[in-house]
Amino acid sequence: MDVQILTMTENPLKVIWTAARTCYSASTPSQLWTSEPTPEEMFRLVKRIFLAKHLSVAEHACVTFAVSGVSRTLLAQYTRHRIGVSISVQSQRYVSEGSAKNNGLFGHVVPPTIAANPEAKLLYLDHLQQVQKAYDALLALGIPKEDARFVLPGGADTNFVTTVNFRSLLDLYTKRVLVPGAQAEIKELVARMVELVTEREPWLKEIIDSMAAGEEA
């Protein structure tokens, strides 16, 4: 799995602060934006707003990620989070499945429990080889890729670009990392997404930690 930030809202703390202050200020949004509040002042307000669960202001900041080497099973889980989440996915209709990098085998993800069990891993990889043979045979028979792909498993890998606003990122983190029960792969993905954002915006990590601890405004 590889996760990288392509682009992110510039100065998201001030964007969110401006949106929050606009709700309670006689000043115009542009006047607030060109004012010079200290980072501490902005953080205090934004943290109070977030802990009060008034999260609509967080929708004004967003981040775009490049994600590669994840399973189609993860994709099915991730796309259930539709509000505030945009996604563009590598197409199996137009991209052939099979790679010299994998000894002719299509890209795939091995779940940790299978990877840790030699017998299970051998069984899993043998099955993938049989799927690859069937896929290649269908193409040789003139079956289009869009139909041959039906034999491919949920473990086949894929790549996508996704844009998430900060409110939806917090929702993803809550449901896929903080709440027990998420599958390991999507938990790793969302944790990495949040890690990358908070490396750039440390103030957000403090707020997320406070929300996870159940602090109130």
C-alpha positions as CSV (number, residue, x, y, z in Angstrom):
1,M,0.0,0.0,0.0
2,D,1.3,3.5,-0.9
3,V,-0.5,6.6,0.2
4,Q,0.6,10.1,-0.7
5,I,-0.9,13.6,-0.5
6,L,-1.2,15.2,-3.9
7,T,-2.6,18.6,-2.7
8,M,-4.4,20.1,0.3
9,T,-6.2,23.3,1.1
10,E,-3.7,26.0,1.9
11,N,-3.8,27.1,5.5
12,P,-6.8,24.9,6.4
13,L,-6.8,26.2,10.0
14,K,-7.4,29.7,8.9
15,V,-10.0,28.6,6.3
16,I,-11.9,26.7,9.0
17,W,-11.5,29.6,11.5
18,T,-12.8,32.1,8.9
19,A,-15.9,30.0,8.3
20,A,-16.5,29.6,12.0
21,R,-16.1,33.3,12.8
22,T,-18.3,34.3,9.9
23,C,-21.2,32.7,11.6
24,Y,-20.9,35.0,14.6
25,S,-19.2,38.1,13.3
26,A,-20.4,41.4,11.8
27,S,-17.3,41.4,9.7
28,T,-17.4,40.0,6.2
29,P,-15.6,36.7,5.4
30,S,-13.0,38.5,3.3
31,Q,-12.4,40.9,6.2
32,L,-11.9,38.0,8.5
33,W,-9.6,36.2,6.0
34,T,-7.4,39.3,5.7
35,S,-7.2,39.9,9.4
36,E,-4.3,38.5,11.4
37,P,-5.4,36.3,14.2
38,T,-2.6,34.4,15.9
39,P,-2.4,30.6,15.4
40,E,-3.3,30.2,19.1
41,E,-6.5,32.3,18.7
42,M,-7.6,30.3,15.6
43,F,-6.8,27.0,17.3
44,R,-8.8,27.8,20.4
45,L,-11.9,28.6,18.4
46,V,-11.6,25.7,16.0
47,K,-11.0,23.2,18.8
48,R,-14.0,24.4,20.6
49,I,-16.1,24.2,17.5
50,F,-14.9,20.6,16.7
51,L,-15.4,19.4,20.3
52,A,-18.9,20.8,20.2
53,K,-19.5,18.6,17.0
54,H,-20.3,21.7,14.9
55,L,-18.3,20.2,12.0
56,S,-19.8,21.8,9.0
57,V,-17.0,24.4,9.0
58,A,-14.5,21.5,8.6
59,E,-16.0,20.8,5.1
60,H,-14.3,23.9,3.7
61,A,-10.8,22.3,4.0
62,C,-10.0,19.2,1.9
63,V,-7.1,17.0,0.9
64,T,-6.4,14.8,-2.2
65,F,-4.6,11.5,-1.8
66,A,-3.0,9.1,-4.3
67,V,-3.6,5.6,-3.2
68,S,-2.1,2.5,-4.8
69,G,-1.7,-1.2,-4.1
70,V,-4.9,-1.7,-2.2
71,S,-7.5,-4.4,-2.8
72,R,-10.8,-4.2,-4.5
73,T,-12.3,-5.4,-1.2
74,L,-10.9,-2.2,0.4
75,L,-12.4,-0.2,-2.4
76,A,-15.8,-1.6,-1.8
77,Q,-15.5,-0.7,1.9
78,Y,-14.1,2.8,1.2
79,T,-16.8,3.8,-1.3
80,R,-19.4,3.3,1.3
81,H,-18.3,6.6,2.7
82,R,-19.9,8.7,0.0
83,I,-20.6,12.1,1.6
84,G,-17.6,14.4,1.3
85,V,-15.5,11.7,-0.4
86,S,-14.7,11.8,-4.1
87,I,-12.9,9.0,-5.8
88,S,-11.4,8.1,-9.3
89,V,-10.4,4.5,-9.7
90,Q,-8.2,2.6,-12.1
91,S,-10.5,0.8,-14.5
92,Q,-10.4,-3.0,-15.0
93,R,-12.3,-2.4,-18.3
94,Y,-9.3,-0.7,-19.9
95,V,-6.3,-1.9,-17.9
96,S,-5.2,-5.5,-18.4
97,E,-4.6,-7.6,-15.2
98,G,-1.2,-9.2,-15.2
99,S,2.3,-8.0,-14.5
100,A,5.8,-9.1,-15.2
101,K,6.6,-7.7,-11.7
102,N,4.5,-10.5,-10.2
103,N,5.8,-13.4,-12.4
104,G,2.9,-12.8,-14.7
105,L,0.4,-12.6,-11.9
106,F,-2.0,-9.7,-11.5
107,G,-1.4,-7.3,-8.7
108,H,-2.9,-8.5,-5.4
109,V,-3.1,-8.0,-1.7
110,V,-2.4,-10.8,0.8
111,P,-4.4,-10.3,4.1
112,P,-2.2,-10.4,7.2
113,T,-3.8,-13.6,8.6
114,I,-3.1,-15.4,5.4
115,A,0.4,-14.0,5.0
116,A,1.2,-15.3,8.6
117,N,0.1,-18.8,7.8
118,P,2.4,-20.6,5.2
119,E,-0.1,-23.2,4.3
120,A,-2.9,-20.7,3.8
121,K,-0.6,-18.4,1.8
122,L,0.4,-21.2,-0.5
123,L,-3.3,-22.1,-1.1
124,Y,-4.2,-18.4,-1.7
125,L,-1.4,-17.8,-4.2
126,D,-2.1,-21.0,-6.0
127,H,-5.7,-19.9,-6.4
128,L,-4.6,-16.5,-7.8
129,Q,-2.5,-18.3,-10.3
130,Q,-5.5,-20.3,-11.5
131,V,-7.5,-17.1,-11.7
132,Q,-4.8,-15.5,-13.8
133,K,-4.8,-18.5,-16.2
134,A,-8.6,-18.2,-16.6
135,Y,-8.4,-14.5,-17.2
136,D,-5.7,-14.9,-19.8
137,A,-7.6,-17.7,-21.5
138,L,-10.7,-15.6,-21.7
139,L,-8.8,-12.7,-23.4
140,A,-7.3,-15.2,-25.8
141,L,-10.8,-16.3,-26.7
142,G,-11.6,-12.7,-27.6
143,I,-13.6,-11.9,-24.5
144,P,-13.2,-8.2,-23.7
145,K,-11.4,-7.1,-20.6
146,E,-14.6,-5.7,-19.1
147,D,-16.1,-9.2,-19.1
148,A,-13.0,-11.2,-18.4
149,R,-12.5,-9.2,-15.2
150,F,-15.5,-11.0,-13.7
151,V,-13.2,-13.9,-12.7
152,L,-10.9,-11.6,-10.7
153,P,-11.2,-11.8,-6.9
154,G,-11.6,-9.1,-4.2
155,G,-7.9,-9.5,-3.5
156,A,-6.9,-8.0,-6.9
157,D,-5.3,-4.7,-6.3
158,T,-6.2,-1.3,-7.6
159,N,-5.2,2.4,-7.5
160,F,-7.3,5.5,-7.0
161,V,-7.3,9.2,-6.3
162,T,-9.5,10.4,-3.5
163,T,-10.4,13.8,-2.2
164,V,-11.8,14.1,1.3
165,N,-12.9,17.1,3.3
166,F,-11.8,17.3,6.9
167,R,-15.2,16.5,8.3
168,S,-15.3,13.3,6.3
169,L,-11.7,12.5,7.2
170,L,-12.7,12.7,10.9
171,D,-15.7,10.5,10.2
172,L,-13.5,7.9,8.3
173,Y,-11.0,7.9,11.2
174,T,-13.8,7.4,13.8
175,K,-15.5,4.5,12.0
176,R,-12.5,2.8,10.5
177,V,-9.8,3.3,13.2
178,L,-11.2,4.3,16.5
179,V,-14.2,2.0,16.5
180,P,-13.2,-1.7,16.9
181,G,-13.9,-4.1,14.1
182,A,-12.6,-2.5,10.9
183,Q,-10.6,-4.8,8.6
184,A,-6.9,-4.4,8.9
185,E,-6.3,-3.0,5.3
186,I,-8.8,-0.1,5.5
187,K,-7.8,0.7,9.0
188,E,-4.2,1.0,7.8
189,L,-5.3,3.2,4.9
190,V,-7.3,5.7,6.9
191,A,-4.7,5.8,9.7
192,R,-2.0,6.6,7.1
193,M,-4.2,9.3,5.6
194,V,-4.7,11.0,8.9
195,E,-1.0,10.6,9.8
196,L,0.0,12.4,6.6
197,V,-2.4,15.3,7.2
198,T,-1.5,15.7,10.8
199,E,2.2,15.7,9.9
200,R,1.5,18.9,7.9
201,E,-1.1,20.3,10.3
202,P,-0.1,19.3,13.9
203,W,-3.0,21.3,15.4
204,L,-5.4,18.8,13.8
205,K,-3.8,15.9,15.7
206,E,-4.4,17.6,19.0
207,I,-8.0,18.0,18.2
208,I,-8.4,14.4,17.0
209,D,-6.7,13.1,20.2
210,S,-9.1,15.3,22.2
211,M,-12.1,14.0,20.4
212,A,-11.0,10.4,20.7
213,A,-10.6,11.0,24.5
214,G,-14.2,12.2,24.7
215,E,-13.4,15.8,25.6
216,E,-16.2,18.3,25.3
217,A,-16.2,21.9,24.4
